Amino acid sequence: MRLLLLALFSSACTQPLVQNPVHSPPIDEVREVDEEAVEKAERKLHLTTLRAEQSILRMELDLDYAFEDLERAEKALKLFHEVRFPARVAQGELSLEWSRDSILGTEEELAQLEQLYGEAEFAEKTGEIVIGRTRRRLERERRALQLEEQAFNLEVEHEIPMEARGLEREIEEARLSLRGIKVELEALHIETEAELHELHKEWEELREEDHEHGHDEGEEAHE
């Protein structure tokens, strides 16, 4: 048996194992390639982690802005209903009262003038001038009041409700934007976690292979 093994060993030493042998790279070169692959995978993992953190921080900042936009829109609508709308209505009503009081005063003035100049026959021409001027002023005030009432009604019945609906739409848009950013952020977290998991797994496998090669080299050197 020993002679047979010696013969086989002698034959293996004098003959190639394969007809067309493939020259394998030296062990040191393989070791260097393994370490380079591990370092490359580690750099990729680190860089991807940094970029993911940057993307998440940027989106979290967008989320904060979206919260602020929603809060601002809600405050604007509340301010509109509690302050601006009542103030505009009160101001419009006060302006109408002033106009009506002015008309009432002009009507009283006209009545007094008509009574005064009606009794003074010697001042007929002067009375016509003064009374005519007062009547024209009264007519202008009445037309102005009519236009002012129309404008006030238009504002209260149409413009103010339209403005309120616009503020309500801004709130709804802010809510939709906030919801969309939340969904995007959640998706980014899931995608990032999956990508980093795969990269970390790849890095661990390469590092394990490198460790095994190093262990094999140590055993060969020991032998």
QUIGIJO-V653996 format. One record per residue. N is the residue number from 1. RES is the residue in one small letter. SS is DSSP state (alpha for helix, beta for strand, coil for the rest). Layout:
n=N res=RES ss=SS
n=N res=RES ss=SS
This chain:
n=1 res=m ss=coil
n=2 res=r ss=alpha
n=3 res=l ss=alpha
n=4 res=l ss=alpha
n=5 res=l ss=alpha
n=6 res=l ss=alpha
n=7 res=a ss=alpha
n=8 res=l ss=alpha
n=9 res=f ss=alpha
n=10 res=s ss=alpha
n=11 res=s ss=alpha
n=12 res=a ss=alpha
n=13 res=c ss=alpha
n=14 res=t ss=alpha
n=15 res=q ss=coil
n=16 res=p ss=coil
n=17 res=l ss=coil
n=18 res=v ss=coil
n=19 res=q ss=coil
n=20 res=n ss=coil
n=21 res=p ss=coil
n=22 res=v ss=coil
n=23 res=h ss=coil
n=24 res=s ss=coil
n=25 res=p ss=coil
n=26 res=p ss=coil
n=27 res=i ss=alpha
n=28 res=d ss=alpha
n=29 res=e ss=alpha
n=30 res=v ss=alpha
n=31 res=r ss=alpha
n=32 res=e ss=alpha
n=33 res=v ss=alpha
n=34 res=d ss=alpha
n=35 res=e ss=alpha
n=36 res=e ss=alpha
n=37 res=a ss=alpha
n=38 res=v ss=alpha
n=39 res=e ss=alpha
n=40 res=k ss=alpha
n=41 res=a ss=alpha
n=42 res=e ss=alpha
n=43 res=r ss=alpha
n=44 res=k ss=alpha
n=45 res=l ss=alpha
n=46 res=h ss=alpha
n=47 res=l ss=alpha
n=48 res=t ss=alpha
n=49 res=t ss=alpha
n=50 res=l ss=alpha
n=51 res=r ss=alpha
n=52 res=a ss=alpha
n=53 res=e ss=alpha
n=54 res=q ss=alpha
n=55 res=s ss=alpha
n=56 res=i ss=alpha
n=57 res=l ss=alpha
n=58 res=r ss=alpha
n=59 res=m ss=alpha
n=60 res=e ss=alpha
n=61 res=l ss=alpha
n=62 res=d ss=alpha
n=63 res=l ss=alpha
n=64 res=d ss=alpha
n=65 res=y ss=alpha
n=66 res=a ss=alpha
n=67 res=f ss=alpha
n=68 res=e ss=alpha
n=69 res=d ss=alpha
n=70 res=l ss=alpha
n=71 res=e ss=alpha
n=72 res=r ss=alpha
n=73 res=a ss=alpha
n=74 res=e ss=alpha
n=75 res=k ss=alpha
n=76 res=a ss=alpha
n=77 res=l ss=alpha
n=78 res=k ss=alpha
n=79 res=l ss=alpha
n=80 res=f ss=alpha
n=81 res=h ss=alpha
n=82 res=e ss=alpha
n=83 res=v ss=alpha
n=84 res=r ss=alpha
n=85 res=f ss=alpha
n=86 res=p ss=alpha
n=87 res=a ss=alpha
n=88 res=r ss=alpha
n=89 res=v ss=alpha
n=90 res=a ss=alpha
n=91 res=q ss=alpha
n=92 res=g ss=alpha
n=93 res=e ss=alpha
n=94 res=l ss=alpha
n=95 res=s ss=alpha
n=96 res=l ss=alpha
n=97 res=e ss=alpha
n=98 res=w ss=alpha
n=99 res=s ss=alpha
n=100 res=r ss=alpha
n=101 res=d ss=alpha
n=102 res=s ss=alpha
n=103 res=i ss=alpha
n=104 res=l ss=alpha
n=105 res=g ss=alpha
n=106 res=t ss=alpha
n=107 res=e ss=alpha
n=108 res=e ss=alpha
n=109 res=e ss=alpha
n=110 res=l ss=alpha
n=111 res=a ss=alpha
n=112 res=q ss=alpha
n=113 res=l ss=alpha
n=114 res=e ss=alpha
n=115 res=q ss=alpha
n=116 res=l ss=alpha
n=117 res=y ss=alpha
n=118 res=g ss=alpha
n=119 res=e ss=alpha
n=120 res=a ss=coil
n=121 res=e ss=alpha
n=122 res=f ss=alpha
n=123 res=a ss=alpha
n=124 res=e ss=alpha
n=125 res=k ss=alpha
n=126 res=t ss=alpha
n=127 res=g ss=alpha
n=128 res=e ss=alpha
n=129 res=i ss=alpha
n=130 res=v ss=alpha
n=131 res=i ss=alpha
n=132 res=g ss=alpha
n=133 res=r ss=alpha
n=134 res=t ss=alpha
n=135 res=r ss=alpha
n=136 res=r ss=alpha
n=137 res=r ss=alpha
n=138 res=l ss=alpha
n=139 res=e ss=alpha
n=140 res=r ss=alpha
n=141 res=e ss=alpha
n=142 res=r ss=alpha
n=143 res=r ss=alpha
n=144 res=a ss=alpha
n=145 res=l ss=alpha
n=146 res=q ss=alpha
n=147 res=l ss=alpha
n=148 res=e ss=alpha
n=149 res=e ss=alpha
n=150 res=q ss=alpha
n=151 res=a ss=alpha
n=152 res=f ss=alpha
n=153 res=n ss=alpha
n=154 res=l ss=alpha
n=155 res=e ss=alpha
n=156 res=v ss=alpha
n=157 res=e ss=alpha
n=158 res=h ss=alpha
n=159 res=e ss=alpha
n=160 res=i ss=alpha
n=161 res=p ss=alpha
n=162 res=m ss=alpha
n=163 res=e ss=alpha
n=164 res=a ss=alpha
n=165 res=r ss=alpha
n=166 res=g ss=alpha
n=167 res=l ss=alpha
n=168 res=e ss=alpha
n=169 res=r ss=alpha
n=170 res=e ss=alpha
n=171 res=i ss=alpha
n=172 res=e ss=alpha
n=173 res=e ss=alpha
n=174 res=a ss=alpha
n=175 res=r ss=alpha
n=176 res=l ss=alpha
n=177 res=s ss=alpha
n=178 res=l ss=alpha
n=179 res=r ss=alpha
n=180 res=g ss=alpha
n=181 res=i ss=alpha
n=182 res=k ss=alpha
n=183 res=v ss=alpha
n=184 res=e ss=alpha
n=185 res=l ss=alpha
n=186 res=e ss=alpha
n=187 res=a ss=alpha
n=188 res=l ss=alpha
n=189 res=h ss=alpha
n=190 res=i ss=alpha
n=191 res=e ss=alpha
n=192 res=t ss=alpha
n=193 res=e ss=alpha
n=194 res=a ss=alpha
n=195 res=e ss=alpha
n=196 res=l ss=alpha
n=197 res=h ss=alpha
n=198 res=e ss=alpha
n=199 res=l ss=alpha
n=200 res=h ss=alpha
n=201 res=k ss=alpha
n=202 res=e ss=alpha
n=203 res=w ss=alpha
n=204 res=e ss=alpha
n=205 res=e ss=alpha
n=206 res=l ss=alpha
n=207 res=r ss=alpha
n=208 res=e ss=alpha
n=209 res=e ss=alpha
n=210 res=d ss=alpha
n=211 res=h ss=alpha
n=212 res=e ss=alpha
n=213 res=h ss=alpha
n=214 res=g ss=alpha
n=215 res=h ss=alpha
n=216 res=d ss=alpha
n=217 res=e ss=alpha
n=218 res=g ss=alpha
n=219 res=e ss=alpha
n=220 res=e ss=alpha
n=221 res=a ss=alpha
n=222 res=h ss=alpha
n=223 res=e ss=coil
